[in-house]
Amino acid sequence: MSERQAALHARKARPVGASKTTSRLAILDAARRVAARDGARDLSLRAVAAEAGFAPAALYGYFRGKDDLLLALAADDLSVLARSLREAGGFGAAAAAALALLGSTETIAAAALALPREGKGGDAERLFNGRMIAVLRALSEASGLPSDNRQSQCDVVLMAASLAGLALLRRSGRLTALGFTPEEILARLDSRFAKRS
């Protein structure tokens, strides 16, 4: 048996004694490391399997494919984002926290490409959508906008889209090239959308 065959043979579908939940978390941790190293858009199941110590085919027992894995990573980041928004205490702090998180990860942007156009993505898509709704609710609370009317809901979506776009411009260096600072744009968003109590 060659060295490569021995290495492949040594990989298990699930490490001995590990629960399915523990194995799934290990895969997500490995995927996050691979995404940080190679970029979320270039994430490959083979690289994740190697990082996690799994046989490549074993990942399909946990995720239907790369898109489901990306959606799971993004859903985790959306959970962190929602929590950060709730803990921030006001729109300015919430927007700054959102900008910091969105600027440090590309999983949410990569997941946008992984979402099925027909809305039939199954559990991974439902999880992503649920976490996205939690972020929008937290942003609504931080900005002081009610979530019970269509106009306010539209304003919250506009704020979220603005923050995501601002993070992209900042991360790419285009915001500075355009002559703006994040603080200037955040102040403008605050004056436009956030309600004063």
Buried (B, 14 or more C-beta within 10 A) or exposed (E): EEEEEEEEEEBEEBEEEEEEEEBBBBBBEBBBBBBEEEEBEEBBBEBBBBBBBBBBEBBEEBBBEBBBBBBBBBBBBBBBBBBBBBEBEBBBBBBBBBBBBBBEBBBBBBBEEBBEEEEEBEEBBEBBBEBBEBBBBBBBBBBBBEEEEEEBBEBBEEBBEBBBEBBBBBBEEEBEEEEBEBEEBBEEBBEEBBEEE
